[in-house]
Amino acid sequence: MPELTPIHFFDERIQPLFNTPPIREKTPHCPNGFTWNGKTYHVTETLSEWADFARRGKMAKNMRPEHAEIASSRGSLNVGRFYFRVRVDTGQVFDIYYDRAMKGVDNRKGEWVLYKELQEVEN
């Protein structure tokens, strides 16, 4: 079975495309596609998905240890990322994620990010 290895790191905002919008915006399912740098990519396969509720930066120190332990398994307000490893219609494999963190008063919903591109390599 081929292994996936990162070949490009982007960490750039994308616009997700959903056939059916998520019921809960802060806990989304994998989008059906996304637009990045003026090009639209359609997801043909979701290879894996996972969540990371680690508290970063200032948020890492603003909670009691017993509460932080619970939050690390299920998340807390504006903390957490939902990752999706997807194959798109060009054949490329990308890791994308939804970051729940508020980016400001005018952007409370978080944002979608193209994290990296991966390539299959034979063992």
Backbone as numpy.savetxt, mean C-alpha at the origin, in Angstrom:
# Nx Ny Nz CAx CAy CAz Cx Cy Cz
10.08 -22.64 -8.62 9.23 -21.46 -8.62 10.12 -20.21 -8.62
9.84 -19.24 -9.49 10.69 -18.04 -9.54 10.55 -17.18 -8.28
11.63 -16.54 -7.94 11.66 -15.64 -6.80 11.54 -14.22 -7.32
10.97 -13.32 -6.52 10.85 -11.92 -6.91 11.91 -11.10 -6.20
12.59 -10.25 -6.94 13.61 -9.38 -6.36 13.33 -7.94 -6.81
13.50 -6.95 -5.93 13.26 -5.56 -6.31 14.26 -5.08 -7.36
13.75 -4.34 -8.35 14.65 -3.76 -9.36 14.55 -2.24 -9.43
13.44 -1.66 -8.97 13.28 -0.20 -8.93 12.49 0.18 -7.68
12.93 1.22 -7.00 12.17 1.78 -5.88 11.65 3.14 -6.32
10.34 3.37 -6.15 9.73 4.61 -6.61 9.25 5.47 -5.44
8.40 4.90 -4.57 7.81 5.63 -3.45 7.14 6.92 -3.94
6.28 6.78 -4.98 5.59 7.92 -5.58 4.08 7.72 -5.52
3.36 8.82 -5.38 1.90 8.76 -5.30 1.30 8.25 -6.60
0.21 7.50 -6.44 -0.56 7.00 -7.58 -2.03 7.28 -7.33
-2.82 7.21 -8.40 -4.26 7.35 -8.30 -4.87 5.97 -8.49
-5.51 5.41 -7.45 -6.08 4.06 -7.58 -7.34 4.08 -8.44
-7.63 2.95 -9.07 -8.85 2.78 -9.87 -9.61 1.58 -9.30
-10.85 1.80 -8.93 -11.69 0.74 -8.37 -12.93 0.54 -9.22
-13.25 -0.72 -9.54 -14.54 -1.02 -10.16 -15.65 -0.81 -9.14
-15.37 -1.22 -7.89 -16.28 -1.00 -6.77 -15.47 -0.36 -5.66
-15.79 0.88 -5.30 -15.01 1.55 -4.25 -15.05 0.78 -2.93
-13.98 0.87 -2.13 -13.96 0.19 -0.84 -15.09 0.68 0.06
-15.68 -0.22 0.82 -16.72 0.17 1.77 -16.14 1.08 2.84
-14.94 0.73 3.31 -14.23 1.56 4.29 -12.95 2.07 3.62
-12.88 3.39 3.42 -11.72 3.97 2.73 -10.41 3.68 3.43
-10.41 3.63 4.75 -9.18 3.46 5.51 -8.75 1.99 5.62
-9.56 1.06 5.11 -9.19 -0.36 5.05 -9.57 -0.89 3.67
-8.88 -0.42 2.64 -9.27 -0.74 1.26 -8.86 -2.14 0.81
-9.56 -2.61 -0.20 -9.13 -3.82 -0.90 -8.21 -3.39 -2.04
-7.64 -4.35 -2.71 -6.71 -4.06 -3.80 -7.44 -3.33 -4.93
-6.87 -2.27 -5.46 -7.51 -1.58 -6.57 -7.46 -2.43 -7.85
-8.33 -2.12 -8.79 -8.36 -2.81 -10.07 -7.31 -2.27 -11.03
-6.71 -1.16 -10.67 -5.67 -0.55 -11.47 -5.22 0.74 -10.80
-4.32 1.43 -11.48 -3.85 2.72 -10.96 -3.25 3.53 -12.10
-3.20 4.83 -11.87 -2.58 5.75 -12.81 -1.33 6.32 -12.15
-0.23 6.27 -12.91 1.06 6.77 -12.42 1.79 7.40 -13.59
2.28 8.60 -13.39 3.01 9.34 -14.43 2.24 9.39 -15.75
0.93 9.58 -15.66 0.11 9.73 -16.86 -0.24 8.43 -17.57
0.18 7.29 -17.04 -0.12 6.00 -17.66 -1.01 5.19 -16.73
-1.98 4.48 -17.32 -2.89 3.65 -16.55 -2.45 2.19 -16.63
-2.38 1.55 -15.48 -2.02 0.14 -15.36 -3.24 -0.60 -14.81
-3.59 -1.74 -15.40 -4.70 -2.54 -14.93 -4.16 -3.77 -14.22
-4.64 -4.01 -13.01 -4.20 -5.16 -12.22 -4.83 -6.42 -12.81
-3.98 -7.37 -13.20 -4.47 -8.64 -13.74 -4.43 -9.74 -12.69
-3.61 -9.54 -11.63 -3.50 -10.56 -10.58 -2.97 -9.92 -9.30
-3.60 -10.27 -8.18 -3.08 -9.89 -6.87 -2.26 -11.06 -6.37
-0.96 -10.87 -6.24 -0.05 -11.95 -5.84 -0.03 -12.15 -4.34
-0.12 -11.06 -3.57 -0.18 -11.15 -2.12 -0.63 -9.81 -1.56
-1.03 -9.84 -0.30 -1.39 -8.61 0.40 -1.10 -8.78 1.88
-0.75 -7.67 2.53 -0.43 -7.68 3.95 -0.61 -6.28 4.51
-0.68 -6.20 5.82 -0.82 -4.90 6.50 0.35 -4.71 7.45
0.72 -3.46 7.63 1.78 -3.08 8.56 1.23 -1.95 9.42
1.02 -2.20 10.71 0.47 -1.19 11.60 1.53 -0.57 12.51
2.79 -0.65 12.11 3.87 -0.06 12.91 3.69 1.46 12.98
3.95 1.99 14.15 3.87 3.44 14.34 5.24 4.02 13.98
5.24 5.06 13.16 6.47 5.64 12.66 6.64 7.07 13.17
7.89 7.52 13.19 8.17 8.91 13.56 7.67 9.26 14.95
7.04 10.44 15.06 6.51 10.91 16.34 5.44 9.97 16.89
4.71 9.33 15.99 3.62 8.44 16.41 4.16 7.22 17.17
5.43 6.88 17.00 6.00 5.70 17.64 6.11 5.85 19.15
6.08 7.10 19.65 6.31 7.32 21.08 5.13 7.94 21.80
3.97 8.03 21.14 2.87 8.75 21.77 1.78 7.83 22.33
2.12 6.59 22.66 1.13 5.65 23.14 1.72 4.78 24.24
0.91 4.46 25.22 1.36 3.56 26.29 1.72 2.21 25.69
2.73 1.54 26.25 3.18 0.25 25.69 2.07 -0.78 25.55
1.17 -0.88 26.54 0.11 -1.87 26.44 -0.88 -1.55 25.33
-1.12 -0.28 25.07 -2.00 0.12 23.97 -1.28 -0.02 22.62
0.01 0.27 22.61 0.79 0.13 21.38 0.83 -1.31 20.91
0.89 -2.25 21.84 0.91 -3.67 21.48 -0.39 -4.06 20.77
-1.52 -3.61 21.28 -2.81 -3.90 20.64 -2.89 -3.22 19.29
-2.48 -1.96 19.22 -2.54 -1.20 17.97 -1.65 -1.81 16.89
-0.55 -2.44 17.29 0.36 -3.02 16.29 -0.27 -4.20 15.56
-1.30 -4.79 16.13 -1.94 -5.93 15.46 -3.20 -5.54 14.70
-3.83 -4.42 15.04 -5.06 -4.07 14.34 -5.11 -2.62 13.86
-4.11 -1.86 14.20 -4.05 -0.48 13.73 -4.73 0.47 14.69
-4.54 1.75 14.45 -5.21 2.80 15.20 -5.41 3.96 14.24
-6.11 4.97 14.70 -6.49 6.09 13.84 -5.29 6.64 13.06
-5.41 6.65 11.75 -4.41 7.22 10.85 -3.04 6.54 10.88
-2.98 5.32 11.40 -1.71 4.59 11.45 -1.89 3.27 10.71
-0.97 2.99 9.82 -0.98 1.71 9.13 -0.90 1.83 7.63
-0.42 0.77 7.04 -0.33 0.68 5.58 -0.86 -0.67 5.14
-1.58 -0.67 4.03 -2.08 -1.88 3.43 -1.33 -2.09 2.12
-0.56 -3.17 2.05 0.30 -3.46 0.90 -0.36 -4.49 -0.02
-0.09 -4.32 -1.32 -0.59 -5.25 -2.33 0.53 -5.48 -3.35
0.85 -6.74 -3.59 1.80 -7.10 -4.64 0.95 -7.52 -5.83
1.09 -6.78 -6.94 0.20 -7.00 -8.08 0.98 -7.19 -9.37
0.38 -7.97 -10.27 0.86 -8.05 -11.65 -0.10 -7.20 -12.47
0.45 -6.40 -13.37 -0.38 -5.52 -14.19 -0.38 -5.97 -15.64
-1.20 -5.31 -16.44 -1.40 -5.72 -17.84 -0.16 -5.62 -18.71
0.87 -4.95 -18.25 2.14 -4.89 -18.99 3.03 -6.08 -18.65
2.61 -6.90 -17.67 3.42 -8.02 -17.20 4.31 -7.66 -16.03
4.40 -6.39 -15.69 5.24 -5.95 -14.58 4.61 -6.34 -13.25
5.46 -6.48 -12.22 5.01 -6.77 -10.87 5.41 -5.58 -10.00
4.43 -5.05 -9.25 4.66 -3.89 -8.40 4.16 -4.18 -6.99
4.80 -3.54 -6.01 4.24 -3.42 -4.67 3.66 -2.02 -4.57
2.37 -1.95 -4.22 1.71 -0.68 -3.98 1.17 -0.72 -2.56
0.93 0.46 -1.99 0.33 0.46 -0.66 -0.55 1.68 -0.46
-1.49 1.51 0.48 -2.32 2.60 0.93 -1.83 3.00 2.31
-1.43 4.26 2.46 -0.95 4.79 3.74 -2.10 5.55 4.40
-2.55 5.07 5.55 -3.70 5.65 6.24 -3.42 7.01 6.87
-2.17 7.41 6.98 -1.82 8.64 7.69 -2.39 9.88 7.00
-2.92 10.79 7.83 -3.37 12.08 7.31 -2.14 12.85 6.85
-2.27 13.52 5.73 -1.16 14.31 5.21 -1.34 15.80 5.50
-2.45 16.15 6.12 -2.73 17.54 6.46 -4.22 17.74 6.65
-4.61 18.95 7.02 -6.01 19.26 7.27 -6.85 19.03 6.02
-6.31 19.33 4.86 -7.04 19.18 3.60 -6.94 17.77 3.02
-6.09 16.93 3.58 -5.91 15.57 3.06 -5.95 14.59 4.24
-7.17 14.26 4.67 -7.36 13.39 5.83 -7.49 11.92 5.45
-7.60 11.62 4.17 -7.90 10.26 3.74 -6.68 9.39 3.49
-5.50 9.93 3.60 -4.31 9.14 3.30 -4.04 9.14 1.80
-3.10 8.27 1.37 -2.75 8.27 -0.05 -2.25 6.90 -0.49
-2.34 6.68 -1.79 -1.84 5.46 -2.42 -0.46 5.73 -2.98
0.41 4.72 -2.86 1.82 4.89 -3.25 2.29 3.68 -4.06
3.01 3.95 -5.14 3.74 2.91 -5.87 5.08 2.77 -5.17
5.29 1.64 -4.52 6.48 1.45 -3.70 7.67 0.97 -4.52
7.51 -0.18 -5.21 8.64 -0.71 -5.96 8.17 -1.65 -7.07
9.08 -1.88 -8.02 8.86 -2.85 -9.08 9.75 -4.06 -8.79
9.21 -5.23 -9.02 9.95 -6.47 -8.78 10.09 -7.25 -10.08
11.09 -8.11 -10.12 11.35 -8.93 -11.30 11.52 -10.38 -10.86
10.97 -11.28 -11.65 11.12 -12.71 -11.36 12.52 -13.18 -11.76
13.14 -13.91 -10.85 14.46 -14.50 -11.12 14.38 -15.99 -10.75
15.02 -16.83 -11.52 15.04 -18.27 -11.24 16.05 -18.55 -10.14
15.70 -19.47 -9.27 16.62 -19.87 -8.18 17.79 -20.67 -8.72
